[in-house]
Structures are given as C-alpha cells and as structure tokens.
Amino acid sequence: MNRAVDSTAAFELTTSQWIHLVGVGIEIFGVFIIVAGIVWSSRLLFRREVSSHYDSYKISIGRSLLLGLEVLVAADIVKTIAIELTFSSLGLLAGLVLVRTFLSWTLVLEIESRWPWQRKLPALETSPSYDRDRQPRP
C-alpha cells in the first residue's frame, strides 16, 4: 500500500517537472519570437525603399511583440498548471494575463489604429477613390 502511494507521488512530481520544463521552453520560444522579430525588422529597415521607415519599422516590431506576448501568456498558463494550484498562484496568473492583455490591446491600437474588438473596415470603403454614395470616382 505504501509503495503505491510513493509511486503515485513520484509520478506526480515527475509530471509536474516535465510540465514546468515545457512551460520554460514555451517562454524561451516567446522571447525568441520577439528577438527574431526585432532582428528581422531591423534587417528589412535598411533594405527597403519606403518613404516612412519609422512607421513600417514600428509596425513590424509591434507585430512580433504581439505574437511573442501571446506565446508568453500561454507559457504562464502552462507553468501555473504545473505548480500546485492555489489561490495565490491563480491570482498571480490573472495579474500577468491582465497586464499582457492590456499590452496586446495597446499594441493593436498602435499598429492598426483600432481596438481589437472593433471590426476592420472593408478595403473598398477606406480607399481614397471611393466616395460616400458608394460610386467609384472617375
């Protein structure tokens, strides 16, 4: 009987350690996404012939930050599940998710000039050759 309890405890400890290791791996991947996005954006910044380098660079880096933040939130969720789930660890996870969600929303607002829950306008309506009567201009 005691041997079965020891075996179960060892299995739970091993599983928890593996899940924690997976969470750390996901975190490293999220940081890699952010760093690779900055390097890639910087490389493209000097190769493009764009009138506004700042805007294209800002948008490119913002997109890599958004993707990296999403991956880091996933890592936090996995790592919180790996440790013993308590109200304090759940509260810490909720705080981290709130902060990272707020950062993601502000990045979307900065990049796309709209909140994430707002619909995108169809491309035809936002084009300068389209007037209010929905008739193409000559």
Secondary structure, 3 states (H helix, E strand, C coil): CHHHHHHHHHHHHHHHHHHHHHHHHHHHHHHHHHHHHHHHHHHHHHHCCCCCHHHHHHHHHHHHHHHHHHHHHHHHHHHHHHCCCCHHHHHHHHHHHHHHHHHHHHHHHHHHCCCCCCCCCCHHHHCCCECCCCCECC
